[in-house]
C-alpha cells in the first residue's frame, strides 16, 4: 500500500519550506485519496491518527482553519477520500485500516510514523529553486542544487509541476530524496503535456539515476525515490541508455513512473563499480509498482546483478505505433559478484506486456551470466498477460546460463501464437520448474535439447501448440498432469528418463507420440492415446544364458507402461532360427526389474498364446526372477512346474502375452 497521499497532506504544512518565494507555487493535494492493497478505492476505510511514536489518538481537522476536528478514525467517503489537515509543528502517526477493522486496528493496510516532522514528509516545489519546467530551458542546475539542499536538510520530497523539466545532464537522486510529480497519466503514446516529468536530450546515457546508500555516505539504509513521473529522451537515444536506473541501495521507492523513448526503460544494477555519488554500494530488494514503458529500443526491464526484484501492476509497451522492435521485455545478465548478489529472485505479478505489431525478440532473456550467477535462481510470473505478434522465443538463454532454477509461471496468458515458448541453450538446465494453470498460445512448447530436465512440473495448462520433451542425461525428471494439448505431445530421449509421469489431459488436436526408452520410473496414463513405451529393442529370448541375435527374430514387438506399482508389458515374438541354441529358455530385456519371484502374466503361469513348440508336458508360462529383468520359461507338470529348454523350441516358435508384475 502506498501512502504518498499522506505526504501531500503534510505538504500543506510546508508550503514555502525552501524560502520566502516570489514566484507562484503549485497547489498541494487538497483532499487526500486512499486505496487498498489491491489499488482499489478505499471506500469506508478508517484512518487512525495518533501522536508520533505512540498509540495516543491525536486530532486532525476538516479544513485549514483547524476549527472542526475530524472523527478519529477518519472514515473515507464513496471515492476513498477525506480532508485531513494537521496542526503545524505537531508530528503524527497514520494507520489506514479496512472498514471492518476494530478500534484500535488489528489488520491495518499500513502504518506511517512521524508525519509532519522533518524528513521524507517535507515537500519542496522544484520551481521555487528556479526550475522553469517549460521543456526548453535547461533545469539541471536548479534541480541538482535543490537536491543538495534537501539532502543537507535531512531529506525530503521534491515536487514537480505538471510539465516536462529539461535536463541536459542526467539527474542523480541520492538516498533520502524522492522526486514526486504532481500529475501523472500514462495514456496513449506519445505521453502528452500535463504529465510531471524529466526529459533528457539524446546525448545523455542515464536520464534519472536512483543512487544507493552506503556507510561512506553516513545515510544508513535509506533510499532514493521516484513517483508519479514521466521520464523520456528527445531524439534518438543512445544505445544502452537508461531512462531510469536504480544503481545500488536497498528498497528504492519507485512507483507510477513511465519511461518513453529510451533504449532501456528501467535498469536495476546491483553493483556500483563506478558510483555516481558518494556511498553507492551493493543493491538488493525493490518493490516497484505501476511501471509503464513505450518506444523502447532495447529492453523494457534490464537487470544486472540485482537480487530480489518484485514488480507488480505494471504495463510494458503501449500496443501502438510508437513502440519499437525491442530486444526483450526483460533482459537478465551479470552475476560476477557471488554471495547474495544477483541476478536472482525476480517476481512479476499482475502485469501486462503488449507491443502489438512491433514486438520484442524475447519476453525474458538470460545472457552473459557470469561467476556464481551462472546458476540463476527463482523466477516467478503470476497473473501476467503477454500478447504480441513476435516470432522469437518467449524464454531464451545463451551458453553462459548453465541452469535456470525455480521458474514458476502461474495463472498467466501468453497470447503469442507465432512464438516458441522456449529456446534454451543446450548448456542450460531447467531445474525445479512449476508451470501451472496457464493459457499458452505458442508455435511450440519444447524442452529439447537441454543439458537435462530436473524436477519440472507442468500442470493444468492449455498448451495450444505442439509440445516436445527429450531426456538427455539419464536422470531427467518430468511430470505432466491434466494439460490440454493443441498439438502433438512428443516424448523421447536418447538417454533414459530418471522419472517421467504423464497423467490425464486431453487433445484438442494432435496426439501422443511416445518414443521413450526404459526409465527408472515411467508412468504414462492418457485415455484414448498410445500411452505405452517401446521395449522392442531389448526384449528377447536367451538359452543357457546366451541371448539370441537380432537376426534370429522374424518379429520382436514390445510395449510397456507403469500403472500404480506394477508394470504392464505387451509382447509378441516370432523366431526364424535357434540354430546352435542350448540350455534352459528365459525371457530377457524386460523394461523394469522384478521386485520379487512371481509369475509374470496376469492369469497365472500359462501364456495366452504359444505356437511351434514341441515335446511339452503341459501349459507354458513364465516365472519372474526377483531383482532382475528376466523371467524363466516353465511348463506345468503333475508335481508343479518344470523348465522349458531350447529343445522345446523350433526355429519358427511364436509367443505373445501381457505380463503384469511388481517392479523395484
C-alpha positions as MATLAB code, in Angstrom:
seq = 'XXXXXXXXXXXXXXXXXXXXXXXXXXXXXXXXXXXXXXXXXXXXXXXXXXXXXXXXXXXXXXXXXXXXXXXXXXXXXXXXXXXXXXXXXXXXXXXXXXXXXXXXXXXXXXXXXXXXXXXXXXXXXXXXXXXXXXXXXXXXXXXXXXXXXXXXXXXXXXXXXXXXXXXXXXXXXXXXXXXXXXXXXXXXXXXXXXXXXXXXXXXXXXXXXXXXXXXXXXXXXXXXXXXXXXXXXXXXXXXXXXXXXXXXXXXXXXXXXXXXXXXXXXXXXXXXXXXXXXXXXXXXXXXXXXXXXXXXXXXXXXXXXXXXXXXXXXXXXXXXXXXXXXXXXXXXXXXXXXXXXXXXXXXXXXXXXXXXXXXXXXXXXXXXXXXXXXXXXXXXXXXXXXXXXXXXXXXXXXXXXXXXXXXXXXXXXXXXXXXXXXXXXXXXXXXXXXXXXXXXXXXXXXXXXXXXXXXXXXXXXXXXXXXXXXXXXXXXXXXXXXXXXXXXXXXXXXXXXXXXXXXXXXXXXXXXXXXXXXXXXXXXXXXXXXXXXXXXXXXXXXXXXXXXXXXXXXXXXXXXXXXXXXXXXXXXXXXXXXXXXXXXXXXXXXXXXXXXXXXXXXXXXXXXXXXXXXXXXXXXXXXXXXXXXXXXXXXXXXXXXXXXXXXXXXXXXXXXXXXXXXXX';
ca = [
       0.000    0.000    0.000;
       1.405    3.353   -0.983;
       0.992    6.384    1.256;
       2.041    9.341   -0.921;
      -1.326   10.934   -0.319;
      -0.500   11.274    3.353;
       2.683   13.046    2.440;
       0.711   15.536    0.366;
      -1.405   16.280    3.407;
       1.778   17.105    5.196;
       2.722   19.305    2.267;
       0.223   21.885    3.459;
       2.419   22.454    6.450;
       5.486   23.021    4.327;
       4.342   25.456    1.667;
       7.221   27.912    1.361;
       9.583   25.497    3.100;
      12.520   26.428    0.880;
      12.432   30.187    1.443;
      10.056   33.116    1.008;
       9.124   32.598   -2.625;
       8.420   35.391   -5.051;
       7.075   33.013   -7.697;
       3.852   31.027   -7.691;
       3.705   27.582   -6.113;
       1.778   24.535   -7.215;
      -1.173   23.578   -5.057;
      -0.738   20.597   -2.760;
      -3.349   17.814   -2.718;
      -6.439   19.491   -1.170;
      -8.327   16.282   -0.355;
      -6.500   13.062    0.428;
      -7.260    9.968   -1.672;
      -6.601    6.453   -0.332;
      -6.512    2.999   -1.973;
      -6.417   -0.509   -0.525;
      -3.715   -3.142   -1.027;
      -5.144   -4.003   -4.455;
      -5.178   -0.402   -5.664;
      -8.959   -0.107   -5.331;
     -10.727    2.903   -3.832;
     -10.597    2.552   -0.064;
     -14.336    3.145    0.413;
     -15.287    3.259    4.101;
     -11.700    2.674    5.217;
     -10.596    4.059    8.546;
      -7.643    6.422    9.043;
      -6.462    6.377   12.655;
      -4.302    9.358   13.639;
      -2.003    9.175   16.653;
       0.751   11.216   18.203;
       4.021   10.204   16.530;
       5.580    7.110   18.062;
       2.556    6.382   20.283;
      -0.923    4.861   20.278;
      -2.434    8.041   21.748;
      -5.011    9.479   19.372;
      -4.215   12.932   18.021;
      -6.733   15.205   16.312;
      -6.778   16.200   12.646;
      -9.168   18.763   11.155;
     -11.624   19.165    8.293;
     -10.138   22.412    6.895;
      -7.263   24.843    7.236;
      -8.973   26.836    9.977;
      -8.429   23.864   12.304;
     -11.833   24.693   13.781;
     -13.655   21.396   13.193;
     -11.950   18.196   14.334;
     -12.262   15.052   12.248;
     -13.645   11.928   13.836;
     -10.872    9.551   14.836;
     -10.744    7.307   12.926;
     -11.470    9.374    9.832;
     -13.841    7.402    7.578;
     -13.277    7.587    3.803;
     -16.189    8.574    1.553;
     -17.505    6.691   -1.514;
     -14.490    7.919   -3.520;
     -11.976    6.804   -0.889;
     -11.343   10.440    0.106;
     -11.224   12.562    3.237;
      -9.949   16.080    4.112;
      -7.109   15.709    6.616;
      -5.484   18.889    7.980;
      -2.677   18.737   10.550;
      -1.645   21.023   13.390;
       1.575   22.858   12.399;
       4.648   21.748   14.310;
       2.971   18.548   15.512;
       4.074   15.084   14.391;
       1.577   12.310   13.682;
       1.391    8.598   13.097;
      -1.167    7.477   10.484;
      -2.674    3.974   10.371;
      -5.006    3.062    7.477;
      -7.287    0.082    8.105;
     -10.208   -1.661    6.343;
     -13.747   -0.537    7.099;
     -14.319   -3.752    9.059;
     -11.308   -3.337   11.356;
     -11.601   -2.708   15.087;
     -10.529    0.282   17.180;
      -7.596    0.074   17.731;
      -6.969   -1.613   14.371;
      -5.666   -5.175   14.268;
      -5.280   -5.652   10.487;
      -4.203   -2.295    9.009;
      -3.103   -1.789    5.415;
      -0.158    0.317    6.518;
       1.335    2.485    9.258;
       3.387    5.643    8.660;
       5.047    7.406   11.579;
       6.495   10.902   12.038;
       4.222   12.604    9.527;
       4.550   16.370    9.773;
       8.073   16.305   11.199;
      11.299   16.773    9.253;
      12.409   14.019    6.898;
      10.692   12.388    3.961;
       7.345   14.018    4.645;
       8.609   17.530    3.837;
       7.954   18.700    0.276;
       9.747   21.391   -1.693;
       8.499   22.668   -5.039;
      11.220   22.458   -7.706;
      10.023   25.722   -9.270;
      10.883   27.608   -6.062;
      14.526   26.758   -6.810;
      14.329   28.386  -10.227;
      13.373   25.428  -12.448;
      11.246   26.631  -15.387;
       9.954   23.211  -16.500;
       8.985   24.615  -19.891;
      10.657   21.808  -21.882;
      13.245   24.121  -23.437;
      15.179   25.701  -20.539;
      17.947   23.528  -19.074;
      16.761   22.975  -15.488;
      19.647   20.704  -14.454;
      21.380   23.234  -12.192;
      18.175   24.212  -10.402;
      17.169   20.584   -9.837;
      20.590   19.354   -8.702;
      21.117   22.335   -6.378;
      17.723   21.739   -4.785;
      18.565   18.045   -4.327;
      21.735   19.050   -2.460;
      19.754   21.474   -0.299;
      17.162   18.819    0.585;
      19.863   16.272    1.464;
      21.506   18.849    3.719;
      18.184   19.441    5.488;
      17.822   15.728    6.293;
      15.985   14.605    3.177;
      12.538   15.109    1.742;
      10.402   15.116   -1.353;
      10.785   17.459   -4.316;
       7.532   18.258   -6.089;
       7.450   18.679   -9.874;
       4.719   20.641  -11.741;
       2.578   19.026  -14.482;
       5.167   19.892  -17.144;
       8.390   18.449  -18.534;
      11.600   19.716  -16.942;
      14.501   19.584  -19.406;
      17.849   18.422  -18.014;
      20.850   18.396  -20.345;
      22.696   16.274  -17.772;
      21.427   13.113  -16.087;
      19.765   13.663  -12.708;
      21.217   11.692   -9.773;
      18.800   11.198   -6.891;
      20.660   10.285   -3.685;
      19.262    8.480   -0.627;
      16.661   10.389    1.472;
      15.376   12.258   -1.615;
      12.238   11.388   -3.603;
      11.170   13.192   -6.764;
       7.368   13.383   -6.892;
       5.178   14.511   -9.774;
       2.021   16.470   -9.092;
       0.235   14.945  -12.096;
       0.755   11.660  -13.924;
      -1.309    9.827  -16.525;
       0.405    7.120  -18.619;
      -2.044    7.459  -21.508;
      -1.806    6.667  -25.188;
       1.562    7.315  -26.879;
       3.309    9.574  -27.045;
       2.652   10.837  -23.493;
       1.179   14.295  -23.860;
       1.607   17.509  -21.937;
       0.178   17.552  -18.460;
       2.481   14.878  -17.040;
       5.093   15.789  -14.475;
       8.473   14.614  -15.617;
      12.053   14.968  -16.732;
      13.174   14.934  -20.348;
      16.808   14.425  -21.362;
      18.460   15.037  -24.737;
      19.641   12.052  -26.765;
      23.268   12.760  -25.769;
      22.578   11.675  -22.142;
      23.078    7.999  -21.296;
      21.323    7.927  -17.887;
      18.376   10.294  -17.555;
      17.423    9.631  -13.913;
      19.538    7.554  -11.521;
      18.300    6.438   -8.107;
      21.575    6.065   -6.280;
      22.148    3.598   -3.456;
      23.452    4.311    0.003;
      26.469    3.107    1.963;
      28.474    3.643    5.092;
      30.644    6.310    3.488;
      27.579    8.487    2.961;
      26.520    8.231    6.578;
      22.904    7.829    5.450;
      22.309    4.279    6.627;
      19.659    2.129    4.928;
      17.726    4.953    3.295;
      16.514    5.000   -0.262;
      16.151    7.325   -3.190;
      12.732    7.555   -4.787;
      10.776    8.480   -7.926;
       6.978    8.703   -8.081;
       4.286    9.949  -10.447;
       6.769   10.930  -13.148;
       7.331   10.617  -16.901;
      10.985   10.177  -17.906;
      11.853   10.427  -21.596;
      14.527   11.274  -24.134;
      14.245   13.681  -27.057;
      15.509   12.493  -30.420;
      17.023    9.025  -30.891;
      18.518    7.914  -27.553;
      21.982    6.443  -27.244;
      22.405    2.698  -27.466;
      22.301    1.229  -23.937;
      20.847    4.428  -22.484;
      18.608    4.010  -19.437;
      15.505    6.042  -18.725;
      15.527    5.208  -15.017;
      18.460    3.365  -13.481;
      18.374    2.013   -9.940;
      22.039    1.791   -9.011;
      22.801    0.029   -5.743;
      20.983    0.642   -2.496;
      18.193   -1.065   -0.604;
      14.460   -0.898   -1.320;
      14.327    2.202   -3.561;
      10.947    3.913   -3.915;
       9.667    3.547   -7.474;
       6.001    3.706   -8.439;
       3.698    5.284  -11.011;
       6.593    6.041  -13.375;
       6.696    5.835  -17.173;
       9.800    5.721  -19.371;
       9.263    6.675  -23.020;
      11.656    6.761  -25.976;
      14.700    5.109  -24.390;
      16.981    2.175  -25.146;
      16.407    0.524  -21.766;
      13.319    1.514  -19.817;
      14.060    0.591  -16.188;
      17.526   -0.704  -15.279;
      18.290   -2.375  -11.951;
      22.044   -2.558  -11.418;
      23.127   -4.285   -8.230;
      26.818   -3.392   -8.188;
      28.233    0.143   -8.264;
      31.733   -0.268   -9.649;
      31.861    3.438  -10.559;
      29.305    5.039   -8.260;
      27.766    8.270   -9.483;
      27.513    9.589   -5.924;
      29.190    9.011   -2.593;
      28.113    5.831   -0.891;
      26.677    3.825   -3.800;
      27.083    0.183   -2.806;
      25.679   -3.290   -3.372;
      21.974   -3.175   -4.267;
      19.293   -5.548   -3.096;
      15.490   -5.691   -2.905;
      12.967   -3.488   -4.676;
       9.163   -3.464   -4.927;
       8.288   -1.167   -7.844;
       4.686   -0.983   -8.990;
       2.708    0.783  -11.691;
       5.669    1.000  -14.071;
       4.989    1.866  -17.713;
       7.096    1.884  -20.870;
       6.754    2.848  -24.522;
       9.014    3.319  -27.554;
      11.774    1.144  -26.054;
      14.565    0.189  -28.458;
      16.451   -2.258  -26.225;
      14.928   -3.784  -23.105;
      11.913   -2.656  -21.133;
      13.486   -4.030  -17.937;
      17.240   -4.517  -17.687;
      18.540   -6.482  -14.679;
      22.268   -6.633  -13.982;
      23.275   -8.388  -10.736;
      20.165   -7.152   -8.925;
      18.619   -9.647   -6.467;
      15.083   -9.627   -5.034;
      13.106   -7.577   -7.542;
       9.308   -7.709   -7.241;
       7.338   -5.844   -9.959;
       3.550   -5.587   -9.856;
       0.575   -3.935  -11.553;
       2.593   -2.604  -14.470;
       2.255   -2.231  -18.244;
       5.158   -2.599  -20.669;
       4.559   -1.496  -24.242;
       1.710    0.679  -25.473;
       0.281   -1.662  -28.144;
       0.687    1.252  -30.513;
       2.671    2.531  -33.447;
       5.087    4.304  -31.110;
       6.555    1.014  -29.908;
       9.818   -0.214  -31.399;
      11.182   -3.688  -32.194;
      12.977   -4.051  -28.882;
      15.337   -6.824  -27.828;
      13.458   -8.107  -24.756;
      10.794   -7.178  -22.323;
      13.092   -8.452  -19.554;
      16.854   -8.869  -20.012;
      18.839  -10.571  -17.243;
      22.622  -10.516  -17.007;
      25.560  -10.270  -14.580;
      26.302  -12.378  -11.545;
      30.041  -11.932  -11.144;
      29.826  -10.804   -7.549;
      28.763  -14.105   -5.986;
      27.374  -14.423   -2.488;
      23.883  -12.958   -2.195;
      24.354  -10.902   -5.318;
      22.019  -11.415   -8.246;
      20.660  -11.791  -10.707;
      18.075  -13.825   -8.846;
      14.725  -13.531   -7.143;
      12.519  -11.860   -9.795;
       8.746  -11.775   -9.287;
       6.469  -10.154  -11.878;
       2.779  -10.141  -10.949;
      -0.458   -8.720  -12.339;
       1.315   -7.057  -15.250;
       0.756   -6.640  -18.993;
       3.326   -6.950  -21.782;
       1.998   -5.828  -25.134;
       3.705   -4.094  -28.031;
       1.214   -5.138  -30.678;
       2.715   -5.356  -34.154;
       6.182   -4.105  -33.160;
       7.250   -6.894  -30.835;
      10.466   -7.510  -28.880;
      12.550  -10.508  -29.861;
      12.053  -12.176  -26.451;
       9.870  -11.928  -23.390;
      12.649  -12.973  -20.965;
      16.283  -13.425  -21.947;
      19.171  -14.663  -19.790;
      22.503  -13.735  -21.361;
      26.140  -13.131  -20.411;
      25.674  -14.690  -16.971;
      28.983  -14.948  -15.112;
      30.537  -16.300  -11.931;
      28.258  -17.513   -9.171;
      25.297  -16.116  -11.038;
      25.626  -18.733  -13.795;
      23.120  -20.751  -11.763;
      20.269  -18.237  -11.688;
      17.590  -18.829   -9.091;
      13.895  -18.125   -8.568;
      11.836  -16.508  -11.312;
       8.101  -16.106  -10.818;
       5.468  -14.823  -13.227;
       1.976  -14.683  -11.732;
      -1.276  -13.405  -13.267;
       0.552  -11.780  -16.166;
      -0.603  -11.207  -19.750;
       1.815  -11.358  -22.671;
       0.477  -10.538  -26.124;
       2.120   -9.687  -29.434;
       2.876  -10.998  -32.901;
       6.607  -11.556  -32.476;
       8.375  -14.701  -33.669;
      11.314  -15.016  -31.252;
      11.169  -17.424  -28.314;
       9.451  -16.124  -25.200;
      12.095  -17.530  -22.828;
      15.650  -17.721  -24.164;
      19.138  -18.298  -22.776;
      22.707  -18.436  -24.019;
      25.562  -20.822  -23.216;
      26.657  -18.786  -20.165;
      23.423  -19.708  -18.392;
      24.155  -23.180  -17.042;
      20.906  -23.516  -15.099;
      17.610  -21.727  -14.592;
      16.321  -22.763  -11.178;
      12.808  -22.401   -9.770;
      10.973  -20.914  -12.712;
       7.340  -20.577  -11.702;
       4.730  -19.480  -14.259;
       1.160  -19.490  -12.976;
      -2.297  -18.200  -13.927;
      -0.869  -16.235  -16.867;
      -1.840  -15.843  -20.510;
       0.594  -15.981  -23.419;
      -1.333  -14.837  -26.492;
       1.684  -15.302  -28.738;
       0.748  -17.847  -31.430;
       3.814  -17.113  -33.586;
       6.361  -17.582  -30.811;
       8.097  -20.699  -29.448;
       7.718  -20.840  -25.673;
      11.365  -21.794  -25.061;
      14.674  -21.551  -26.880;
      17.085  -22.597  -24.146;
      20.707  -23.153  -24.976;
      21.798  -26.801  -24.808;
      24.005  -25.843  -21.841;
      21.043  -24.569  -19.798;
      19.444  -26.946  -17.296;
      15.818  -26.347  -16.276;
      15.512  -27.242  -12.596;
      12.617  -27.186  -10.119;
      10.141  -25.601  -12.506;
       6.415  -25.281  -11.903;
       4.213  -24.215  -14.827;
       0.652  -24.279  -13.531;
      -2.747  -23.117  -14.744;
      -1.750  -21.000  -17.748;
      -3.210  -20.381  -21.176;
      -0.316  -20.652  -23.606;
      -0.830  -19.990  -27.307;
       2.526  -20.523  -28.988;
       4.119  -22.130  -32.024;
       5.912  -24.796  -29.938;
       6.492  -25.769  -26.327;
       9.797  -27.617  -26.340;
      12.312  -28.562  -23.698;
      14.681  -30.178  -26.127;
      17.566  -30.246  -26.221;
      18.807  -29.175  -22.809;
      21.610  -30.451  -20.611;
      18.905  -32.202  -18.577;
      15.389  -31.648  -17.270;
      15.328  -31.740  -13.487;
      12.136  -31.704  -11.389;
       9.916  -29.934  -13.924;
       6.163  -29.998  -13.226;
       3.634  -28.825  -15.836;
       0.070  -28.988  -14.518;
      -3.365  -27.855  -15.679;
      -2.292  -25.705  -18.625;
      -3.756  -25.107  -22.036;
      -0.811  -25.714  -24.357;
      -2.207  -24.652  -27.716;
       0.814  -25.814  -29.677;
       2.970  -28.869  -30.268;
       4.989  -29.948  -27.216;
       8.248  -31.885  -27.157;
      10.233  -33.180  -24.176;
      13.539  -35.015  -24.504;
      15.611  -36.779  -21.851;
      19.346  -36.379  -22.337;
      21.135  -37.102  -19.063;
      19.604  -40.366  -17.896;
      18.369  -38.690  -14.708;
      15.777  -36.333  -16.238;
      12.567  -35.902  -14.222;
       9.291  -34.518  -15.615;
       5.617  -34.609  -14.594;
       2.799  -33.629  -16.990;
      -0.605  -33.601  -15.307;
      -4.037  -32.641  -16.616;
      -2.943  -30.437  -19.523;
      -4.925  -29.692  -22.678;
      -2.761  -30.065  -25.777;
      -3.410  -28.225  -29.033;
      -0.811  -30.199  -30.964;
       1.259  -33.362  -30.759;
       2.856  -34.253  -27.426;
       6.186  -35.903  -28.217;
       8.134  -37.788  -25.559;
      11.544  -39.190  -26.363;
      15.131  -39.269  -25.232;
      18.480  -40.537  -26.349;
      19.130  -41.188  -22.660;
      16.822  -42.755  -20.100;
      14.269  -40.806  -18.141;
      15.037  -40.917  -14.439;
      11.336  -40.307  -13.825;
       8.591  -39.434  -16.292;
       4.937  -39.223  -15.328;
       2.131  -38.240  -17.703;
      -1.279  -38.338  -16.084;
      -4.581  -37.364  -17.662;
      -5.095  -34.495  -20.045;
      -6.735  -34.273  -23.432;
      -6.029  -33.207  -27.005;
      -7.953  -30.534  -28.880;
      -5.776  -31.541  -31.831;
      -2.762  -33.770  -32.292;
      -1.920  -36.895  -30.308;
       0.679  -38.537  -28.101;
       3.881  -39.567  -29.855;
       5.675  -41.773  -27.354;
       9.242  -42.664  -28.288;
      10.573  -43.064  -24.768;
      13.009  -45.792  -23.823;
      13.363  -47.521  -20.459;
      13.280  -45.300  -17.395;
      13.860  -45.602  -13.688;
      10.213  -44.643  -13.317;
       7.927  -44.063  -16.254;
       4.140  -43.793  -15.992;
       2.007  -42.637  -18.918;
      -1.741  -42.714  -18.493;
      -3.641  -40.763  -21.144;
      -7.033  -42.249  -22.015;
      -7.536  -42.731  -25.736;
      -3.833  -42.319  -26.501;
      -0.972  -44.710  -27.177;
       0.456  -44.360  -23.706;
       2.797  -47.362  -23.941;
       6.551  -47.010  -24.237;
       8.595  -49.166  -26.574;
      10.794  -52.044  -25.406;
      11.132  -53.904  -28.726;
      14.881  -53.419  -28.911;
      15.547  -55.036  -25.528;
      13.002  -57.847  -25.196;
      14.072  -61.286  -26.407;
      14.892  -64.926  -25.655;
      18.036  -66.467  -24.217;
      19.037  -70.120  -23.945;
      21.500  -71.205  -21.326;
      22.091  -67.533  -20.544;
      23.035  -66.632  -24.149;
      20.621  -64.192  -25.879;
      19.569  -64.803  -29.456;
      20.882  -62.406  -32.081;
      18.653  -59.866  -33.782;
      18.712  -61.901  -36.986;
      17.125  -64.838  -35.145;
      13.780  -62.991  -34.955;
      11.117  -62.510  -37.577;
       9.100  -60.315  -35.192;
      10.025  -58.743  -31.878;
       7.397  -56.290  -30.559;
       7.167  -54.917  -27.025;
       5.204  -52.053  -25.403;
       5.019  -51.247  -21.718;
       3.744  -48.824  -19.091;
       3.542  -48.460  -15.316;
       0.175  -48.479  -13.581;
       0.453  -47.979   -9.838;
       3.284  -50.175   -8.563;
       3.078  -52.673  -11.401;
       4.499  -52.909  -14.887;
       2.305  -53.985  -17.797;
       4.193  -55.415  -20.787;
       2.562  -56.403  -24.101;
       4.911  -58.554  -26.161;
       4.933  -60.664  -29.306;
       7.901  -62.755  -30.540;
       8.265  -64.866  -33.690;
      11.551  -66.697  -34.334;
      13.165  -67.645  -37.608;
      16.131  -69.538  -36.136;
      17.528  -71.054  -32.932;
      20.468  -72.720  -34.597;
      23.008  -73.921  -32.045;
      20.964  -72.830  -29.012;
      21.044  -74.983  -25.893;
      20.081  -74.772  -22.251;
      17.056  -73.526  -20.379;
      14.872  -70.832  -22.008;
      14.467  -67.369  -20.459;
      12.704  -64.146  -21.429;
      15.204  -61.277  -21.119;
      15.236  -57.481  -21.507;
      12.113  -56.589  -19.529;
      11.806  -52.795  -19.030;
      11.878  -52.905  -15.196;
      13.445  -55.173  -12.627;
      11.045  -57.544  -10.878;
      10.573  -56.843   -7.175;
      10.105  -60.494   -6.108;
       9.885  -64.003   -7.505;
       6.480  -64.241   -9.141;
       4.676  -65.460  -12.200;
       4.675  -62.701  -14.721;
       1.372  -62.995  -16.522;
      -1.925  -61.727  -15.199;
      -3.730  -65.070  -15.302;
      -1.185  -67.382  -13.759;
       1.687  -69.359  -15.259;
       0.024  -70.019  -18.631;
       0.933  -67.870  -21.644;
      -2.188  -66.998  -23.652;
      -0.610  -67.890  -26.987;
       2.312  -70.156  -27.944;
       2.896  -71.964  -31.231;
       5.506  -74.204  -32.834;
       6.913  -75.512  -29.553;
       7.471  -79.247  -29.129;
       7.747  -82.086  -26.609;
       5.894  -80.178  -23.876;
       4.414  -81.844  -20.774;
       1.908  -79.063  -20.066;
       0.951  -75.410  -20.485;
       3.806  -72.912  -20.902;
       4.196  -69.961  -18.546;
       6.777  -67.533  -17.111;
       8.229  -67.229  -13.628;
       9.875  -63.951  -12.651;
      13.322  -63.796  -11.067;
      13.350  -61.148   -8.332;
      15.822  -58.279   -8.732;
      16.344  -58.961  -12.457;
      14.725  -58.142  -15.782;
      14.440  -61.860  -16.556;
      11.665  -64.479  -16.447;
      12.217  -68.241  -16.763;
      10.049  -70.281  -19.108;
       8.266  -73.060  -17.220;
       5.703  -75.728  -18.078;
       3.115  -77.298  -15.858;
       3.683  -80.836  -14.644;
       1.940  -83.313  -12.371;
       4.033  -82.222   -9.377;
       4.206  -78.445  -10.192;
       6.350  -76.924  -12.917;
       9.486  -77.841  -14.802;
      11.801  -75.825  -17.018;
      11.446  -75.246  -20.760;
      14.647  -75.752  -22.758;
      15.941  -74.939  -26.222;
      14.963  -78.457  -27.284;
      11.304  -77.476  -26.787;
      11.575  -74.597  -29.284;
      11.566  -74.785  -33.059;
      13.072  -72.207  -35.404;
       9.603  -70.786  -36.049;
       8.324  -70.661  -32.453;
       5.777  -67.960  -31.627;
       4.529  -66.482  -28.380;
       2.572  -63.446  -27.200;
       1.489  -62.293  -23.756;
       0.506  -59.438  -21.497;
       2.716  -59.548  -18.421;
       1.865  -57.722  -15.216;
       4.406  -57.768  -12.402;
       5.508  -55.635   -9.421;
       8.707  -53.725  -10.092;
      11.546  -52.487   -7.940;
];
